[in-house]
Amino acid sequence: MKSIKYILLSLLVLFLFNSCEYEIDYKGDLPKNKLVIGTFIQADSIISISLFKSAKPGTYYNESMFMEDQITDNEIDTSSYVSDARAELYINGTLRETLTSGINQNKYNFSIIPRTNDNVDIKMSYKDYDQAIGSAKLNLIKPSIDSANILVQESIDTIYEKTYRIVLYLEISDNGNENYYQIDPELYYSYSQSEYKLSLNNAELLWESIPGVYQENSTSFQSSANRFGVISNKKFKGGTYKIKLGIKLEPRFITYPSKAIRKVYGSLNISSIDKKSYDYLFTLNRYYNSSFMNEPVIILDGVENAYGFIGAKNSIKARSINFSFETND
């Protein structure tokens, strides 16, 4: 009898919660529009910046710059692109290059290549927006990889159809300093004259040697996705962290054609990143994972007067991937 009462009470609370509507008469000013930047800078690599602008709610819809591989061109509203900003590159305090327009609408590529231990500053100016200022010190260590592997396993999806998943295995050896890492696979899956990029967006944590590293501070009300693959060494300073991730192939990419040779190629990469980049990507991921049950998420931007970050990165290719497997379903 008590169980029935609890069920009825729960249903009543749920009904009342979903039937309530509140109108909030907000009379304050909306936040000032800002530039939106997201880029890593590496030594001995071209500096490329994608520049967007923010807008008042409802003006346009645009996915994060980090999710572009998951959407089609028709879904990107280019009204957020900034193609005519002034971009200045400073290396070790000296102005080295100035750009006055972007290529491919909103990408700014500098020709000057920074070197290890350089201090890089980027200044972006556009109309009456505040000047965006970001910096990166290119003195990060290269990650130390003890082992890296990738394989294909048969799997069962949520509706009990057989499919396959790509399993990534990594062992990261830490030097004991305060370090931040990004697991960064550049992997592609091809079949029957089609291909798409594999993403960590829906990667499943299969196992880790130290619990709570990959899904740090997640709650029961949050998604456990780590879309950007960023981790800190807070729990394994000076030790070795081992992780196994699974990226499930969607059944629709397996069932047609049912019998075929399929290919996975690319590389499994790991990067050291600076703290402000980690803070931004970690909090942005928390925002994407949040629900109405969570407290509001504050995104920690890593660039002055703008949204996003400009950060340092030092990458290593843990393993090159190029193999095929056959499906016989």
N, C-alpha and C positions, 0 to 999 in steps of 0.2 A: 504493500500500500504506500509506503514511504517513497518507493521508487517512482510510482505513478505520479505522486505529488511533485517530486523533483522534476520530472519530465514536463508536467504541465506548467510549472513555474518557469522553467527554462524557455519553453515555447512562448509564454506570455512576455517575458523580458525581451526575447528576440523580436517579437512582433512590435512591441512598444519602441524598441530601439530603431528598427527599420522604418517605422511610420512617422518618426519625428522629423520635422524640417525646421531649420533655423535660417532666418535672413539676418545677415550682419550688415549694418549700415556703416561702411568704412569711409571716413571722410579725410583721411590722411593722404599725403602725397605718396605715389608709388616710387620705388627706388629709381635712382637715375640710371639711364641706360649705360652699359659698359661694353667694352670690347671683350671678346671671348677667344682665348688662346689655349692650345694644348700641344706641347711639343717637347720631345727629349732632344738633348744635344750630346753628341758623342765626339770624342777626339778622333781625328783623321776621317771624319765623315761630313757630308754636306749637311748644312743646316737648312731645314725646310719647315716652314711655319704655315699652318692653316688658320686663317683669321675670320672670325664671325663677329656679329654684333648681337647684343641682347635687345629685347623689345618689351613693350608693355604686354601683359597677358592678353592673349587672343589675337595678337598681330600676325604671328606666323607660327608654324610648327616645324621644329627641326630636331633630329636625333643628335645625340652626342657625337662629336668627331671621332670618338673611339668605337662607335657602333656602325660606321659607314659600310662595313663589309656585310652587314646583316640586312640592309635595306636596298631597295631599288632606286634608280635615279628619279623615277616618277614620284617617290615619296619624300624626296629632299626638296624643301622650299628654298630656292636660291636667294630669296630676299634677305636671308640672314648673312649671305656672303659679303665680305668686304674686299674689293678688288683694287681700290685706289688709295690705300693708306701709305704713309711714309714709314719705311722700316729702316732702322739704323742698327748696324752691328759694331759693337765695341769689343776689342780683345785686349785684355790687360790695360784697360782704361783709355785706349786709343781708338778713335773712329776709323774703321777699316773699310766699310762699304755702306752705301745708302741705296735703297730701292724705293721707287715711287709708284709701283704698280705690281700686282700679282699676276701669276700665270694660271691658266685653267681656273679663272675667276677669283680664287681666294688663296692661292698658295704662293708663298714668297720663298724663293730659293736663293741663298747667298752663294757666291762663288768662292769666297775665302774659306779655307778649311782650318778649323781650330786644331790645336795640338794638345797632347797630354799636359796637365797642370795649368793650362790656360784658364784665365777668368773671362767668361763670356757674358756680355750684357746686351740685351735686345731692347730697343725702344720703338714702340709702334704708335704713330700719331694719325688720327683720323677725325676730320671735321671738328665738332665741338665736344667730342668725347674726351675724357681724361686720358692723358698719355699712359699707355701700358708699359710697365718696366719690369723686366724679368732678368734673372741672372743664373748662371750655372758655373760651378767650379769643377773642372774636369780632372779631378784627382782621385776618383773612386777606384778601388781595387777591382781586378777581374775576379768573378766568382770562381771558386774551386769546386770542380765536379768530380766526385769519386766514381760515379757510375751513372749511365743514362741508357734507357732502352725503350723500345716501343713495340707493341704487338697487337694483333687483332683477336678478339674473343667473340664467340657467339653470346648473345644476350637476349633477354626477354623484355619487351617494352611494357608500358602500362596497360595495354589491352591484350597482353599475353600473346603477342605475335613475335615470332623469332626475328631478331635483327642482329646487328654486329656493333661492337664498340671498339674504338681505338684506345688502347691502354698505354699511358705514359708513365714511366718510372724514372725518378731522379734521386740522387744522393748529393746533397750540398754540404760541403765541409766549410765551417765558419772559422775565422781567425780570432774571434773573441772581442773584436771592437763592436761598436754600435752599427749594425749593417741592416740594409733593407734590400730586398730582392724582388724581381719580377720573373715569374715563369712565363715564357713568351714563345709559344709554339707558332711556327710559320708553316703550317701544314695544309695540304690540299688533298681532296678526295675526288677522283675522277672515275667516271663510268659512262659507257655508251655515248661518247662524244659530249659529255657534260662534266662539269666540275664545280666544286664550291669549296670555300675556305672553311676549315674546321675551327671552331671557336670555343673558348673557355666559358662562354655565357651560361651554358647548361651542363658544364662538366661536373661529373659526380666524384666526390672524394671517396675512393675505394678503401684507402688505408693511409695512415701516416704514423711514423715512429713516435712522434710527440704530439698528443692530442691538443687541439686548440690553436695550432699554428696557422693552418690554411684558412680556417673559418674563425678567426679571432673575434671574440666578444659578440658572436652571433647569439640571438635569443630564440626562444621557441616560437616567437611571432614573426621572425624574419626568414626570408629565403636564405638558403645556405650558399648561394652562388657567389663565387669570387670572380667576377667578370674580367678583371684586369690582372689576375694572377699575382697580386702583390702580397708579400709576407714580410714580417720583421723577424729578427733573430732573438727576440726577447726571451724565448724559452729554450734556445739551443746555442747560446753564446759559447764559442770555443768548441762546439761539438759538431756532430753530423746529423743532419735532418734528412729523413727518407720519406718519400711520398709516392703514392700511386693514384693517378687520376684516370677516369674513364670518360671518353667523349662518344656518346651514343650516335650511331648513324640512324637517321630517320628511316622508318620502314619503307616510305615511298621511294627512297633512293636505293632500296635493296630489292623490292618486289618487281621492278621493271628495269631492264629485262631480268627475269628470275635466274637465268643461268648466264653468267658473264664473268669476265676477268675484270677485277676492279683494282685501282691503283691508289696508293697513298705516297705522297712525296713532299719534300720540303726539308725542314730542319726543326729540331727541338732546341730552343735557345733558353739561356738563363742570363739575367742581367743584374748588376748592382745598380741601384737607383738612390738618389738623395732623399733626405727625410721629407722635404716639402712636396716632392712628387708622390711619395708614398702616402703622406697625409691627405693629399687631394684625392688620389685614386681610391684610397681606403674609405674615405668619407663619402665620395660619390657612389661607390658600390653600396655603402650602407643606405644611402638615399634610394637607390634603385630597389633594394631589398626590403624597404620599410613598408609598413601597412598602417591602417588607422589605429592599430593596437600599440604602435610604437610611439615613443617620444619623438618630437621633431628632430630631424638630423641637420646639423650644421656642417656645411661643406667647407673645408679649409682650403681656400685658394692659395696658390703658390706663385702669384704674380701681383705686382703692385698696381692698383687702380683698375683691375680687370678681373674677369672670372677665368678660372682655369689654372694653368701652371706653365712655367718654363723650367725644366729641370735637367740635371746631369744623369748620364747613363753610361755604363760600361758593360758591353755584352760579350758573351762567348757562345759559340755553337757547340752545344753539348753532344749532339749527334745529327748526322745527315741521314735523311730518310728517303728511301726509294725502293718500294717493294710492291708486289702484287699479290692478291689472293682471289680465289675463285668461289663464287656462290653457286649452290646447286639446288636451291629451293624451287 
